[in-house]
Amino acid sequence: MSTSIRFKLSFMMFLEFFIWGAWFVTLGTYLSKNLQAQPLEIANVFSTQSLGAIIAPFIIGMIADRYFNAERILGVLHIIGAVLMYQMYNATEISSFYPYVLAYMVLYMPTLSLVNSVSFRQLTNPEKQFSNIRIWGTIGWIIAGLSISYLFKWDAAEASSAGALKNTFLMGAIASLVLGLFSFTLPKTPPVKIESDQKPSFSSIIGLDAIKLLKDRNFLIFFVSSILICIPLAFYYQNANPFLDQIGMENPTGKMTIGQISEVLFLLALPVFFSKFGFKKTILVGMLAWALRYILFAYGNAGDLSFMLILGIALHGICYDFFFVSGQIYTDSKAGIKYKSAAQGLITLATYGVGQLIGFWVAGFIGEKYAYLQQANVADFWKQTWIIPAGIAFVVFVIFLVAFKDEKVENKAVAE
């Protein structure tokens, strides 16, 4: 792989996640503070991510993989996305904001697969080379968060109250336009020519070909647990930034990047932990970390107990890597070569689609239920809010601990 191609792929990945991190992290704060959205309205906005994740396989599998170059579709989607993001910037009410964010997420979520497709087609040894490209996505997300807090200071209390967070959409729109135009300079990635009898079916695209894996008791327990653990995950995405903002933590968006830094570090530690302790113990640690982080959020504060909040954010690496990355490894090992893609598609649909969709709605319902507390005592409101996902995560932990029978999972990526 030439230096030029390496740079292009790295810059593509950087912008792809810079765009997402530029507005999604502070979205909850913006909606409640500036558009005066109610908890269930906020839940509906966040649910667009899940709807996009559900629809994305159809756009990729039925259109992108068959008829057009991946880099061209990537460019078109991001240019249209830039226009939609600019409309989100101009929206002054939740009713006018929602249609644009829904359309945007339906178009953005497929680009997550497209950037991977463009990258993998250029790599001679994906297992070793892809991580060096993908890490630039995490760096992009981190830079976006640090810029919001420390460069532009849009999330400072006075600035955010005055509406400064709307600028995150403008920043995202500009970055989306840049990536859209830049995509046309990326290496050509035409559809792979396949015989008519080998074309993916509707069922294979959404992962239904792998449904037979659910006959395996262990995989069924893992599948159900994956859906359930995404309920507390949705609480984090929807509530973490508004929580930090409302209890008075300075530079909340910048501090939340500690979670992405932690993700990188624990990803490096995962192969060692996985090899030594096995899949079941690894994933149980991930589940327990979810419960622990929300307990820390429930009882921490922005004053003398602020270390609890920072620790809760830092646990993101264990929460995400030890469950989701371990889960991908386990899914690969159970599916085998024939059903590998279908199985991953099924898990993605279950987690980012169904699981988080339920989670966002549950988080919205809890927000509505305890809304009366928010007026009287913000600390009590958030304590009650975080106890719920902590309890859900612990219940999932117990179910998995009792029901899942330990088994040896081999994966070359972990062994290397």
Secondary structure as GFF3:
##gff-version 3
##sequence-region A 1 416
A	DSSP	alpha_helix	3	23	.	.	.	ID=ss1
A	DSSP	alpha_helix	27	33	.	.	.	ID=ss2
A	DSSP	alpha_helix	39	58	.	.	.	ID=ss3
A	DSSP	pi_helix	59	64	.	.	.	ID=ss4
A	DSSP	alpha_helix	65	67	.	.	.	ID=ss5
A	DSSP	alpha_helix	70	90	.	.	.	ID=ss6
A	DSSP	alpha_helix	94	120	.	.	.	ID=ss7
A	DSSP	alpha_helix	126	146	.	.	.	ID=ss8
A	DSSP	pi_helix	147	151	.	.	.	ID=ss9
A	DSSP	alpha_helix	157	161	.	.	.	ID=ss10
A	DSSP	three_ten_helix	164	166	.	.	.	ID=ss11
A	DSSP	alpha_helix	167	182	.	.	.	ID=ss12
A	DSSP	three_ten_helix	183	185	.	.	.	ID=ss13
A	DSSP	three_ten_helix	196	198	.	.	.	ID=ss14
A	DSSP	alpha_helix	202	205	.	.	.	ID=ss15
A	DSSP	three_ten_helix	208	215	.	.	.	ID=ss16
A	DSSP	alpha_helix	217	246	.	.	.	ID=ss17
A	DSSP	alpha_helix	252	299	.	.	.	ID=ss18
A	DSSP	alpha_helix	306	314	.	.	.	ID=ss19
A	DSSP	alpha_helix	316	320	.	.	.	ID=ss20
A	DSSP	pi_helix	321	325	.	.	.	ID=ss21
A	DSSP	alpha_helix	326	348	.	.	.	ID=ss22
A	DSSP	pi_helix	349	355	.	.	.	ID=ss23
A	DSSP	alpha_helix	356	369	.	.	.	ID=ss24
A	DSSP	alpha_helix	371	376	.	.	.	ID=ss25
A	DSSP	alpha_helix	378	403	.	.	.	ID=ss26
A	DSSP	alpha_helix	412	415	.	.	.	ID=ss27
###
